Amino acid sequence: QVQLVESGGGLVQPGGSLRLSCAASGFTLDAYALAWFRQVPGKEREAVSCIDSSDGSPYYSESANVRFTISRDNAKNTVYLQMNSLKPEDTAVYYCAADRWGCPRATNPKYVEIWGQGTLVTVSS
C-alpha cells in the first residue's frame, strides 16, 4: 500500500520549534519531489516548502522562509520539516505530499500524486 505518514505535530508555545517527519511506505521517495502543505479550516491548502528529487534549492513560501527548513533522507525514505520561531498563525494541519514532476508543480495541490493524512500543529501559549 502506497502511503505517506506524518508525525511530530503537537502543541508548542510561540517562539518554539517542532520537527515534522513524513515516512513513505509502499514506494521509494528518491524519484519524487516532496512538499509540505498546511491548511486551516475554511482556507485553501497552501504549500509551505518543496524539495526536488535532484539537487536544487528548496522552495519556501514567504511565511516559511528563514524559519522553516525542509530536508530529505532517501535512505530512510523520509522527508522532514524543521520549524523554528513558530507563531500562532502557523497553527494548521500539516500535510506532506509527493509528486514525480518536481517543484514547483508539486506546490500546486491539484497536481499532487500522493498525500499524507496530516498532523496538527498548534502554536499557543
C-alpha positions in Angstrom: 0.0 0.0 0.0 1.4 3.4 -1.1 1.2 5.9 1.7 2.8 8.8 3.5 2.6 9.0 7.3 3.4 12.3 9.1 4.4 12.6 12.7 5.8 15.2 15.0 2.9 17.6 15.3 1.6 18.9 18.7 1.2 21.9 20.9 4.1 24.3 21.2 4.5 27.8 22.6 5.1 30.8 20.4 8.8 31.0 19.6 9.2 27.3 20.0 10.3 24.6 17.5 8.9 21.4 16.1 10.3 18.9 13.6 7.7 17.1 11.4 8.6 13.8 9.8 6.9 12.1 6.9 7.8 8.5 6.1 6.9 6.7 2.9 5.8 3.1 2.6 5.0 1.1 -0.4 7.2 3.2 -2.7 10.6 4.9 -2.6 10.8 8.7 -2.3 14.0 9.2 -4.3 12.3 9.8 -7.6 9.8 12.2 -6.2 9.6 15.9 -5.3 8.4 16.3 -1.8 6.4 19.1 -0.4 4.8 20.3 2.8 1.4 21.9 2.8 -0.7 23.3 5.6 -4.4 24.0 5.9 -6.7 25.8 8.4 -10.4 25.4 8.4 -12.1 27.5 5.8 -9.0 28.2 3.9 -7.3 26.6 0.9 -4.4 24.2 1.4 -1.2 26.2 0.9 2.3 25.0 0.0 4.9 25.7 2.7 8.0 24.1 1.2 9.1 21.8 -1.6 12.3 19.9 -2.4 13.2 18.2 -5.6 14.4 14.7 -6.1 17.7 16.1 -7.5 20.0 18.6 -6.0 18.5 22.1 -6.1 17.4 25.0 -3.9 14.3 24.2 -1.9 11.2 26.3 -2.3 9.7 28.1 0.7 6.6 30.2 1.0 7.1 33.8 2.2 5.7 32.9 5.6 8.1 29.9 6.0 11.2 31.4 4.5 14.1 31.6 7.1 12.1 30.0 9.8 11.5 26.5 8.2 13.9 24.1 6.7 12.9 21.1 4.5 15.2 18.1 4.1 15.0 14.6 2.9 16.8 11.4 3.7 16.3 9.0 0.8 18.0 6.2 2.7 15.3 6.4 5.4 12.6 7.2 2.9 11.6 10.2 4.9 11.2 13.9 4.5 11.4 16.4 7.3 10.2 20.0 8.1 12.1 21.8 10.8 10.0 24.7 12.1 11.6 27.3 14.3 10.3 30.6 15.8 6.8 29.3 15.5 3.9 31.8 15.6 0.2 31.4 16.4 -0.5 31.9 12.7 1.4 28.7 11.9 -1.3 26.7 13.6 -2.7 24.3 11.0 -2.9 20.7 9.9 0.4 20.0 8.0 0.4 17.5 5.1 3.3 16.0 3.3 3.0 15.3 -0.4 4.9 13.6 -3.2 4.9 14.3 -6.9 7.1 12.9 -9.7 7.1 16.0 -11.8 9.1 18.2 -9.4 8.9 21.5 -7.7 7.2 24.0 -8.4 4.5 21.8 -9.8 4.4 19.9 -6.6 3.4 23.1 -4.8 0.1 23.1 -6.6 -2.3 20.8 -4.6 -4.2 19.7 -7.7 -1.1 18.1 -9.1 0.0 16.2 -6.0 0.0 12.4 -6.6 0.3 11.1 -3.0 -0.9 12.8 0.2 -0.2 12.0 3.8 -3.1 12.1 6.4 -1.9 15.2 8.1 -0.6 16.2 11.5 -1.9 19.0 13.7 0.4 21.8 14.8 -0.9 24.1 17.4 1.1 27.2 18.4 -0.4 28.7 21.5 0.6 29.9 25.0 
